Structure formats: structure tokens, C-alpha cells
């Protein structure tokens, strides 16, 4: 009896270990840190849209609209991450051998099921918001799917940058704004274009650690085509100009003078460029480089700063 009880505990312990290992593999597949970008950015933009459009009782819509909308965009990003790992197994064997599909901790069929489920949940959540928001989610889905699957724009030089900047910058901003406001308005369109142009340049930071693997597997990026230094120089105008042009955008009346403070984001954008050239090694805690982390941090500041300035402007007015 004692032996049977002992063996049961051993088998139970192994079962718990296998379950926890599987959960950990799913987390690694989705890459939750990268979900912070759409989650934080969308919440900031949605709240700004709420205040700008003079809605009332934020508490009543926070659970019913804001959380589902931001979760929809975050899960969409998770689905994109998962799909990307499924189609990038060859390159990950070279540059990221620790990923769950490469290690064999997850089967491809399991990853495909997770990917499909995340896309489905994201789309279902979008249907609960409004028609326009759903259209934007479907549009972003199109970009993420064609980025990884045929025609696989990830492999196409220059187009791969557009296929990151357009959905994560322009469409993501407009989707968030559409929860409470119309997207046919200079303010969200202008901020969306600023975010898009910035990400077209800044997103090359994710390609630094994959440089060799991408080249061997046929993916053409600015990094492996022109070298890190030249690629950084090419990306610099895209990261700097969106913020340095803000005074001009104010002068021609597209946005209010309150948003002049956002032009200061040209400073961390320059440091992204500096870190790309100076430090191209992967960080200890993150899967990518310090320039990649700062690029995302600057994007957070853009969304947060825009939200705070918008809210403050409406309160003061």
C-alpha cells in the first residue's frame, strides 16, 4: 500500500510537471512581453478617444468595451507571434533554438490550434465592439497572415517593413480610436501615420539577432542586405522625422499645439539608432536587443503621451 501511494505521488508529480511545461511552452509561443505593446497602446488611445469625443461615465464602459477591445488587439498580436514561429522553424533552429517548437515541447499541430484559437477569439471580441473596429481587426489579421504565409511578405525586402508598420502603427491606432470616435478625423489619422512611419524604421531592430538565420533561410531584411550600420542610417529618418515634423503638423492645423511635447520623442528615437550601431547583442532577460526594447519603449511613450495630452486638453478646455 505504501509503495502504491508512493508511485501515485511520483506519477502525479510527473503529470503536474508535464502540464506546467506545456503551459510554459504556450507562453513562450505567444511571447507575452510583446503583447504589452498593443495592450498598453490600445488602452491609451481608446481612453483618449473616449475623452476627446466627450463620452461620459468611463467606469461603465471600461469592462464592456475598453478591456475587450484592447484584449482583441493583444490576442491578435499573440496569434501573429504564434503563426510566425510556426513558419520560422528553420531560421529559429539557427538563431533561437530555445523556442518551444524547435525544442519539440509543442507539436506544430498544437501551435496551429493555438494560433487559430487566438485569431478566432480576437475576431469574436471585435464583433462585440462595433463594425468599424471589427473591420480594422480583420485588416490587421490580413497583414499578419500574409506576413508569415504565402505570399510571405516577411521575405520581401522593404515590403516586410511596411507589413509591420502599417498594421501595428496606422491600423492599430485607428482601430483603438474607432471604439468611441470616428476615424475620419485629422487627429487619429495624423497620430496613426506618425506611429506607422516610426515603426517602419524602428522595427528593423527585431532583425538584428536573426541576421544570419534570415540570410540562410531566404528572408531579405535591411540588416542582412546592407549591414547593421547602413540599415540603421536608412532607418534613422523614419524614426526621427515623424517627431521633428510635429511642429509643422501643428502649424498647418492638423493637430493642436498641445502635442508639441511629443516632438521630444525624437531624442529616444535617436538613441535607438545609437544602440543599433553600438550594441547588437541580445539582452539577458529579453529575446532581442536593447535597441529593440527602447524602440518599443518609445512607442509606449508616444501612445501614453498622446493620451495624457488629449485628456488634459479636454479637461482644461
Buried (B, 14 or more C-beta within 10 A) or exposed (E): EEEEEEEEEEEEEEEEEEEEEBEEBBEBBBBEEBBEBBBBBBBBBBBBBBBBBEBEEEEEBBEEBBBBBBBBBBBBBBBBBBBBBBBBBEBBBBBBEEBBBBEEBBEEEBBEEBBEBBBEBBBBBBEEBBEBBBBBBEBBBEBBBBBBBEEBBBBBEBBBBBBBBBBBBBBBBBBBBBBBBEBEBEBBBBBBBBBBBBBBBBBBBBBBBBBEBBBBBEBBBBBBBBEBEEBBBBBBEBBBBBBEBBEEBBEEEBBBEBBBEBBEBBEBBBBBBBBBEEEBEBBEEEBBBBBBBBBBEBBBBBBBBBBBBBBEBBEEE
